[in-house]
Amino acid sequence: MARYLVTGVAGFIGARVTELLLGAGDTVVGVDNMNTAYDVRLKEYRLKNLEGKKGFEFRRLDISNRKAVEELSEEMFAGVINLAARAGVRDSVEDPWIYLESNTAGTLNLLELCRRQGIEKFVLASTSSIYGANAPLPTPETADSSHPLQPYAASKKGAEAMCHVYHFLYGIDVTIVRYFTVYGPAGRPNMSMFRFMQCISEGKPIQLLGDGNQTRGFTYIDDIARGTILALKPVGFEIVNLGGHESISINDLIAMLEKFIGRKATVEQLPAEKADMSASWADVSKAGKLLGWEPQVGLESGIAKMVEWYKAERSWASRIKLD
């Protein structure tokens, strides 16, 4: 069994990836700075579910802190899975500097760790936001990614480019996985799925940006975690989409949530956000051919699981701050 470094371990995706690795008998050193980019109670909840599991070690560490990452140099890992990031399209417009520090400089610090320690495998979490405004649908990895619309996507593009440099110069085997709108139990509260679910459940109005006709290809967390672990396969240097096979409009998503929650939504329509993409939907044929991956959880099944989790944890989840 292998020993991995997983960054962003208290994050939505990092926690589930770690659970699956531990379940397979691997060991994980998980790092996270436990920042307050969103309500830290969710991070504490996820971390609590990992602590005490056999093979898991936690270190509180910020990957943008070069010296802190260098302190990991005495340890050996079979691979690094970099899931630590400042995420979110709109927030990056308000504070682009912290996105550059975490997403781009943080990735560089980890690549340097790999170079110094001879760690052969690096997996980087990237984003579908990198495809910009005019991507073909469904979007293949060959689509233009040189015209990002927000600092968030630009910071991830920088991280991707740095990964290629370290592959070219030092032979590090890199898989970049571009995620398409992930959802599921204990998800990020600043994303539409959690936000809409809480608002409908608690009788609060949904603030809908735009007319609701914008579409997203949503991806259930377990599918994303499986794909991320499959990305540990040696590939040289590859960029791979991981995304849902079902695209849905935001209006239809609200209707589906109403069905499973059993309450009607109150919707307040606001102007569209310029930084938002009008549509996202992944072409995942490359993931199938290269990694043997395809999404398995349908949207209705995934939303049912997510709502079931919320109802079970409602005593505290209903108080999670959405901003």
Backbone torsions as a table, in degrees:
resi	resn	phi	psi	omega
1	MET	NA	153.2	-171.5
2	ALA	-104.7	161.4	176.5
3	ARG	-114.0	124.8	-175.4
4	TYR	-121.0	150.4	168.7
5	LEU	-99.5	119.8	178.0
6	VAL	-115.1	117.3	177.9
7	THR	-93.6	153.6	-175.2
8	GLY	67.8	37.9	-170.7
9	VAL	-68.8	-23.8	177.3
10	ALA	-90.1	2.5	177.5
11	GLY	-78.3	171.2	-176.4
12	PHE	-57.3	-52.2	-177.3
13	ILE	-80.2	-40.7	-177.9
14	GLY	-58.7	-41.2	-179.1
15	ALA	-65.1	-41.6	-178.2
16	ARG	-72.7	-38.7	175.1
17	VAL	-58.5	-44.2	-179.5
18	THR	-63.9	-41.9	177.2
19	GLU	-57.2	-44.0	-178.6
20	LEU	-69.6	-39.0	177.4
21	LEU	-63.1	-45.5	179.2
22	LEU	-63.9	-38.2	178.7
23	GLY	-64.0	-26.3	178.6
24	ALA	-87.5	-0.2	178.0
25	GLY	94.8	1.7	176.6
26	ASP	-77.5	164.7	173.7
27	THR	-110.4	149.7	-174.2
28	VAL	-135.2	128.2	163.5
29	VAL	-97.7	113.2	-177.5
30	GLY	-104.4	132.7	178.1
31	VAL	-121.1	147.4	178.7
32	ASP	-163.3	143.5	176.9
33	ASN	-92.4	-2.2	175.7
34	MET	54.1	43.3	-177.3
35	ASN	-71.4	171.4	-176.2
36	THR	-103.4	32.7	177.3
37	ALA	-58.8	-31.4	168.5
38	TYR	-144.1	174.1	-173.0
39	ASP	-49.1	114.9	-172.5
40	VAL	-68.4	-13.9	178.8
41	ARG	-61.4	-32.4	176.4
42	LEU	-67.1	-40.5	178.4
43	LYS	-66.0	-41.0	178.5
44	GLU	-64.1	-38.7	177.7
45	TYR	-61.9	-47.6	-179.0
46	ARG	-65.4	-42.8	-178.9
47	LEU	-65.2	-39.7	178.5
48	LYS	-59.6	-35.5	179.1
49	ASN	-70.1	-19.5	179.2
50	LEU	-94.2	-33.3	-175.2
51	GLU	-64.4	135.5	-177.9
52	GLY	93.4	-12.7	177.1
53	LYS	-72.6	141.8	-179.9
54	LYS	-60.3	129.7	176.0
55	GLY	90.7	4.7	-176.7
56	PHE	-109.4	131.9	172.9
57	GLU	-126.6	139.2	179.2
58	PHE	-115.4	135.9	173.7
59	ARG	-126.8	127.8	175.1
60	ARG	-81.9	112.7	-170.0
61	LEU	-156.9	141.3	177.9
62	ASP	-103.6	118.4	-175.5
63	ILE	-68.0	-16.3	176.9
64	SER	-79.5	-7.3	176.5
65	ASN	-89.8	103.1	-173.1
66	ARG	-58.7	-44.7	-178.1
67	LYS	-65.5	-37.5	179.5
68	ALA	-64.0	-41.4	178.6
69	VAL	-67.0	-38.4	179.5
70	GLU	-60.7	-27.1	179.4
71	GLU	-67.4	-14.4	176.5
72	LEU	-83.0	-1.7	-172.6
73	SER	-66.7	-17.8	179.4
74	GLU	-82.8	-3.7	-177.6
75	GLU	-108.8	155.2	-179.3
76	MET	-114.9	141.1	179.6
77	PHE	-135.9	147.8	174.5
78	ALA	-73.7	-24.0	179.4
79	GLY	-171.8	162.1	176.2
80	VAL	-115.4	128.4	174.9
81	ILE	-111.9	104.9	-174.2
82	ASN	-92.2	96.1	178.3
83	LEU	-108.9	0.8	177.3
84	ALA	-75.3	129.5	-179.2
85	ALA	-167.6	153.9	162.2
86	ARG	-86.0	117.2	-177.8
87	ALA	-110.8	160.7	176.7
88	GLY	116.6	122.6	-176.5
89	VAL	-68.5	-52.4	-171.8
90	ARG	-72.2	-39.7	-179.6
91	ASP	-62.6	-30.9	-178.1
92	SER	-67.9	-24.7	177.2
93	VAL	-70.0	-32.8	-179.0
94	GLU	-75.8	-38.1	-177.1
95	ASP	-140.8	77.5	-177.5
96	PRO	-68.2	-24.1	-175.0
97	TRP	-64.1	-42.5	-177.3
98	ILE	-69.0	-26.8	175.8
99	TYR	-70.0	-41.0	177.1
100	LEU	-63.6	-42.6	-178.3
101	GLU	-64.3	-48.4	-175.5
102	SER	-75.8	-49.3	-170.3
103	ASN	-81.3	-39.0	-176.6
104	THR	-95.9	-56.9	179.4
105	ALA	-65.4	-37.5	178.0
106	GLY	-61.2	-41.8	177.1
107	THR	-63.6	-41.6	177.5
108	LEU	-59.5	-43.6	179.2
109	ASN	-59.1	-40.2	-179.7
110	LEU	-72.5	-36.7	175.7
111	LEU	-63.9	-37.6	176.1
112	GLU	-64.0	-37.9	175.5
113	LEU	-60.0	-44.0	178.6
114	CYS	-62.5	-43.1	-179.7
115	ARG	-61.8	-46.8	-176.7
116	ARG	-67.7	-37.9	-173.8
117	GLN	-94.2	-4.0	-178.0
118	GLY	69.8	28.6	176.6
119	ILE	-75.1	123.6	-167.0
120	GLU	-87.0	-20.6	-172.7
121	LYS	-123.2	134.2	179.1
122	PHE	-135.2	125.7	174.9
123	VAL	-113.9	126.5	179.3
124	LEU	-114.0	128.3	172.2
125	ALA	-81.7	122.1	175.6
126	SER	-120.7	-161.1	-166.9
127	THR	-142.9	149.4	174.5
128	SER	-68.7	-18.9	179.1
129	SER	-61.9	-17.1	-177.5
130	ILE	-67.1	-18.1	-176.0
131	TYR	-79.8	-9.8	173.0
132	GLY	74.7	-153.0	-165.8
133	ALA	-89.3	-27.2	-168.3
134	ASN	-121.5	36.1	-178.0
135	ALA	-70.9	142.5	173.0
136	PRO	-67.4	151.3	-179.2
137	LEU	-119.6	130.2	-8.2
138	PRO	-66.7	154.7	-169.6
139	THR	-93.1	121.5	175.0
140	PRO	-86.5	166.3	-180.0
141	GLU	-65.5	-20.3	-179.6
142	THR	-80.2	-6.3	178.7
143	ALA	-64.2	152.8	-179.0
144	ASP	-57.3	129.8	176.2
145	SER	-126.5	19.9	-175.8
146	SER	-98.0	6.2	-180.0
147	HIS	-129.3	64.0	179.5
148	PRO	-64.3	154.7	-175.7
149	LEU	-101.9	-11.3	-176.8
150	GLN	-144.6	158.9	176.3
151	PRO	-56.7	-33.8	178.3
152	TYR	-56.8	-53.6	180.0
153	ALA	-64.0	-37.8	179.3
154	ALA	-64.1	-39.2	179.6
155	SER	-66.3	-34.1	177.1
156	LYS	-73.0	-35.8	175.5
157	LYS	-61.7	-40.7	176.6
158	GLY	-62.4	-40.5	178.0
159	ALA	-64.5	-41.7	177.7
160	GLU	-60.0	-45.2	-179.2
161	ALA	-62.8	-39.6	178.8
162	MET	-65.1	-36.7	176.2
163	CYS	-60.5	-41.6	179.5
164	HIS	-64.8	-39.1	177.4
165	VAL	-57.3	-47.2	-176.8
166	TYR	-72.9	-28.1	171.5
167	HIS	-66.8	-46.4	-177.2
168	PHE	-66.0	-45.6	-175.0
169	LEU	-79.2	-37.4	-168.7
170	TYR	-123.1	1.2	174.7
171	GLY	74.7	17.2	177.7
172	ILE	-67.8	131.2	179.2
173	ASP	-79.8	121.4	-171.5
174	VAL	-125.3	131.1	166.2
175	THR	-119.1	123.0	175.2
176	ILE	-101.9	121.6	179.2
177	VAL	-107.4	121.6	178.7
178	ARG	-97.4	112.7	-175.9
179	TYR	-85.0	145.5	176.5
180	PHE	-116.6	104.4	169.7
181	THR	38.9	84.3	-176.0
182	VAL	-87.3	143.0	178.3
183	TYR	-145.0	167.9	176.6
184	GLY	148.0	-174.3	-180.0
185	PRO	-58.2	138.8	178.4
186	ALA	60.5	34.8	179.9
187	GLY	-74.9	175.9	-179.8
188	ARG	-67.6	132.0	-175.7
189	PRO	-75.7	-13.7	178.9
190	ASN	-91.7	9.4	174.8
191	MET	-103.0	158.6	-169.5
192	SER	-60.6	-39.5	-176.4
193	MET	-58.9	-52.7	-178.7
194	PHE	-66.7	-44.4	-177.7
195	ARG	-58.2	-50.5	-178.8
196	PHE	-64.6	-41.8	-179.0
197	MET	-60.2	-46.8	-179.4
198	GLN	-65.9	-44.3	-177.5
199	CYS	-62.4	-44.4	179.1
200	ILE	-65.4	-44.4	-177.5
201	SER	-62.5	-36.2	-174.8
202	GLU	-100.9	7.4	176.7
203	GLY	71.1	25.7	178.7
204	LYS	-99.2	149.5	-179.6
205	PRO	-69.3	141.0	172.0
206	ILE	-84.4	129.1	173.0
207	GLN	-93.2	107.9	-174.9
208	LEU	-100.1	118.4	178.1
209	LEU	-84.6	116.6	-177.6
210	GLY	91.0	-167.4	-174.6
211	ASP	-90.0	-1.2	179.2
212	GLY	84.3	0.5	178.7
213	ASN	-86.6	-7.9	175.1
214	GLN	-63.3	147.8	-173.0
215	THR	-119.5	153.2	177.6
216	ARG	-139.4	145.2	170.7
217	GLY	-97.6	99.4	-174.9
218	PHE	-82.1	149.0	-175.8
219	THR	-130.4	125.8	-178.4
220	TYR	-72.8	144.1	-172.5
221	ILE	-56.2	-40.2	-178.5
222	ASP	-64.7	-37.4	176.9
223	ASP	-64.2	-43.0	179.2
224	ILE	-63.7	-43.6	-179.1
225	ALA	-64.1	-42.4	177.7
226	ARG	-61.0	-44.9	-179.3
227	GLY	-64.2	-37.1	179.5
228	THR	-64.9	-40.8	178.6
229	ILE	-69.8	-38.8	175.4
230	LEU	-62.4	-26.1	179.7
231	ALA	-69.9	-6.9	173.8
232	LEU	-71.9	-10.8	177.3
233	LYS	-59.6	139.3	176.3
234	PRO	-63.7	126.1	-177.7
235	VAL	-135.5	-8.0	-172.7
236	GLY	91.3	-99.2	171.5
237	PHE	-143.9	117.2	-178.1
238	GLU	-142.7	147.8	172.6
239	ILE	-112.9	128.2	-172.3
240	VAL	-133.9	129.2	172.6
241	ASN	-75.8	137.1	167.3
242	LEU	-123.7	112.2	-174.0
243	GLY	-155.6	162.0	-179.7
244	GLY	-67.8	150.3	-179.4
245	HIS	-91.9	0.5	-180.0
246	GLU	-120.8	125.8	176.3
247	SER	-103.8	139.7	-175.9
248	ILE	-143.3	146.0	175.2
249	SER	-75.7	157.9	179.8
250	ILE	-64.7	-35.4	176.9
251	ASN	-62.2	-43.8	179.2
252	ASP	-69.4	-32.1	176.3
253	LEU	-63.5	-44.1	178.7
254	ILE	-59.7	-42.2	179.5
255	ALA	-62.7	-38.8	179.3
256	MET	-67.6	-40.4	176.8
257	LEU	-64.1	-41.2	176.8
258	GLU	-55.6	-41.9	-178.6
259	LYS	-61.2	-47.2	-175.5
260	PHE	-79.7	-29.5	179.0
261	ILE	-80.5	-32.6	-180.0
262	GLY	85.3	24.5	178.0
263	ARG	-140.6	152.4	177.0
264	LYS	-85.3	147.5	178.6
265	ALA	-89.4	146.4	167.9
266	THR	-102.8	121.1	-171.7
267	VAL	-113.1	127.6	171.8
268	GLU	-108.5	114.2	-176.6
269	GLN	-86.4	129.7	179.7
270	LEU	-120.4	165.0	178.2
271	PRO	-59.9	148.8	178.7
272	ALA	-63.2	149.6	177.8
273	GLU	-89.6	126.1	-176.5
274	LYS	-59.2	-33.6	-176.5
275	ALA	-77.0	-11.1	-178.6
276	ASP	-80.4	144.6	172.2
277	MET	-81.0	147.0	-179.3
278	SER	-78.4	-22.4	-178.3
279	ALA	-157.1	147.9	169.6
280	SER	-147.4	136.8	-178.2
281	TRP	-163.7	123.3	-170.4
282	ALA	-88.2	138.2	161.4
283	ASP	-88.2	113.0	-175.0
284	VAL	-109.9	20.8	-179.4
285	SER	-63.2	-34.4	179.4
286	LYS	-66.2	-40.2	177.9
287	ALA	-60.6	-36.4	177.9
288	GLY	-65.8	-45.8	-177.4
289	LYS	-72.2	-42.3	-173.4
290	LEU	-84.0	-39.7	-172.9
291	LEU	-112.8	-9.5	-175.0
292	GLY	69.5	31.5	-175.8
293	TRP	-110.7	142.3	166.5
294	GLU	-151.8	150.7	179.2
295	PRO	-65.5	139.4	-176.7
296	GLN	-114.3	-22.7	-174.6
297	VAL	-99.1	116.3	178.3
298	GLY	-71.0	161.4	-174.0
299	LEU	-61.6	-44.4	-179.4
300	GLU	-63.7	-43.3	178.9
301	SER	-63.9	-42.8	-179.7
302	GLY	-65.4	-42.2	178.9
303	ILE	-66.3	-37.5	177.4
304	ALA	-60.8	-43.1	178.7
305	LYS	-64.8	-40.7	-179.6
306	MET	-64.6	-45.4	-179.9
307	VAL	-66.3	-38.0	177.1
308	GLU	-60.2	-43.7	177.3
309	TRP	-60.7	-45.1	-177.1
310	TYR	-61.6	-43.0	-179.7
311	LYS	-63.5	-37.3	179.7
312	ALA	-70.0	-32.0	-176.3
313	GLU	-107.6	16.7	-170.2
314	ARG	-61.0	-29.5	-176.6
315	SER	-56.1	-32.2	177.1
316	TRP	-114.8	-31.6	-178.5
317	ALA	-65.1	-27.6	179.3
318	SER	-69.2	-16.7	-178.4
319	ARG	-101.7	1.8	178.4
320	ILE	-63.5	131.3	178.9
321	LYS	-73.0	136.9	-176.3
322	LEU	-89.2	-14.1	-179.2
323	ASP	-114.1	NA	NA
